């Protein structure tokens, strides 16, 4: 099990969570969009939240600003988080708008708020688990979607709750975080999503 646990840190890396949330959103709201629009939405999110950050990471690694995709040091997290904020703002203002994709819009808005809070904590020398921010926000979002769309996805929600535990265990196994940092991350991810639920649920 100890050999398997680190895989959860890579599969559920924060960089992939917006794309995962988009896939869930498009599959649950399938009747509202034609396939071409689905591909267009997913491609936009994929480029902005996965491909562009990956390219910037390669540049930062070449320049010696970061040494791992896990961004273990507090000092290494500031530039990627600031970039992530700007990219999320770009998405919610230009692409995933409130009038066309309200549920996904508010998820990304919650992700932006979580990122800003994590960034503020960095300047206070407090490191929150970005993995826990990501997986907890996804869990709340999918739970909200099930209530909003009145669909029965109990197994999916139970799996996501279980994954919160696996991701937390993975971060502990890799000695990347303390229990306190994991709890802070969970709160930073879940609470903004819960607060924004009232605007679209």
Buried (B, 14 or more C-beta within 10 A) or exposed (E): EEEEBBEBBEEBBBBBBBBBBBBBBBEBBEEEBEEEEBEEBBEBBBBBBBEBBEEBBEEBBEEEBBEEBBBBEBEBBBBBBBBBBEBBEBBBEEBBEBEEBBBBBBBBBBBBBBBBBBBEBBEEEEBBBBBBBBBBBBBBBBBBBBEBEEEEBEEBBEEBEEBBEBBBBBBBBBEBBEEEBBBBBBBBBBBBBBEBBEEBE
